[in-house]
């Protein structure tokens, strides 16, 4: 049985319940800094075809897919490159960047760019 790769730009891990009682954990934490202060733009999780077939029946997975936060592929690819080409950049829980802070609070506090 081949593997299916689920690519995700959600800020949190997602555990999707399957109809047969099992669950699938899809790695999130995209756009969230890790312990090494690296902020990945996309994450990938390998699952079986059987799990993927059941996952497609999950209403929350369908919503995340429809909204462009998760997608599947038979090919293993760089998660960040796949996310940049095929998925929404970030969900509302993503950490702020100077650009998003300025957009969200245009008339508010000034955001000073870090100097080199």
C-alpha positions as CSV (number, residue, x, y, z in Angstrom):
1,X,0.0,0.0,0.0
2,X,1.4,3.4,-1.0
3,X,1.8,6.4,1.2
4,X,-0.2,9.7,0.8
5,X,1.4,12.9,2.0
6,X,-0.9,15.5,3.6
7,X,0.5,19.0,3.4
8,X,-0.7,21.6,5.9
9,X,-0.4,25.3,6.7
10,X,-2.5,25.2,9.9
11,X,-0.8,26.6,13.0
12,X,-1.7,23.6,15.2
13,X,-1.6,19.9,14.8
14,X,-4.9,18.4,13.9
15,X,-6.2,15.0,15.0
16,X,-9.0,13.9,12.7
17,X,-11.3,11.1,13.9
18,X,-12.0,8.3,11.4
19,X,-15.2,6.4,11.0
20,X,-13.5,3.1,12.1
21,X,-12.6,4.6,15.5
22,X,-9.0,5.4,14.7
23,X,-7.6,8.9,14.3
24,X,-5.0,10.5,12.1
25,X,-2.7,13.2,13.4
26,X,-1.7,15.7,10.8
27,X,1.3,17.8,11.7
28,X,0.6,21.5,11.9
29,X,2.7,24.2,13.5
30,X,3.2,26.0,10.2
31,X,4.0,29.7,10.6
32,X,5.0,29.0,14.3
33,X,8.6,29.3,15.4
34,X,10.0,26.0,16.8
35,X,12.8,25.5,19.4
36,X,15.4,26.4,16.9
37,X,13.5,29.6,16.0
38,X,12.8,28.3,12.5
39,X,9.3,29.1,11.2
40,X,8.2,26.6,8.6
41,X,5.7,27.7,6.1
42,X,4.2,24.3,5.6
43,X,4.3,20.8,7.2
44,X,3.9,17.3,5.8
45,X,2.5,14.0,7.2
46,X,2.7,10.6,5.6
47,X,-0.4,8.4,6.0
48,X,-1.7,5.2,4.4
49,X,-4.1,5.1,1.5
50,X,-6.7,3.4,3.8
51,X,-6.4,6.3,6.3
52,X,-6.7,8.8,3.5
53,X,-9.8,7.2,2.1
54,X,-11.4,7.4,5.6
55,X,-10.0,10.9,6.2
56,X,-11.8,12.3,3.1
57,X,-15.1,11.5,4.9
58,X,-14.2,13.6,7.9
59,X,-16.2,16.9,7.9
60,X,-13.4,19.0,9.5
61,X,-10.8,17.7,7.1
62,X,-13.2,18.5,4.2
63,X,-13.6,22.1,5.5
64,X,-9.8,22.5,6.0
65,X,-9.3,21.2,2.5
66,X,-12.0,23.4,1.0
67,X,-10.5,26.5,2.7
68,X,-7.0,25.7,1.3
69,X,-5.2,24.7,4.5
70,X,-4.6,21.0,3.7
71,X,-4.0,19.1,0.5
72,X,-2.8,15.6,-0.4
73,X,-0.3,14.2,-2.9
74,X,1.2,10.8,-3.7
75,X,4.5,12.5,-4.2
76,X,6.8,13.4,-1.4
77,X,7.8,17.0,-1.9
78,X,9.3,19.8,0.1
79,X,6.5,20.9,2.4
80,X,7.3,24.6,2.2
81,X,7.5,24.6,-1.6
82,X,4.2,22.6,-1.9
83,X,2.5,25.0,0.6
84,X,3.7,28.1,-1.3
85,X,2.3,26.7,-4.6
86,X,-0.9,25.0,-3.5
87,X,-2.2,26.2,-0.1
88,X,-3.3,29.3,1.8
89,X,-0.3,31.0,3.3
90,X,-1.5,30.9,6.9
91,X,-4.6,30.5,9.2
92,X,-5.7,33.2,11.7
93,X,-3.7,31.5,14.5
94,X,-0.3,32.1,12.7
95,X,2.2,34.3,14.6
96,X,2.3,37.9,13.6
97,X,5.1,39.2,11.4
98,X,5.9,43.0,11.0
99,X,3.8,42.9,7.8
100,X,0.8,41.3,9.3
101,X,0.9,43.5,12.4
102,X,0.9,46.6,10.2
103,X,-2.1,45.3,8.2
104,X,-4.0,44.3,11.3
105,X,-3.4,47.5,13.2
106,X,-2.7,50.1,10.5
107,X,-3.5,53.2,12.7
108,X,-2.1,51.8,15.9
109,X,1.3,51.3,17.4
110,X,4.3,51.7,15.1
111,X,6.3,48.6,14.2
112,X,10.0,49.4,14.0
113,X,11.9,47.2,11.6
114,X,14.9,45.4,13.2
115,X,18.2,47.0,12.2
116,X,21.1,44.9,11.0
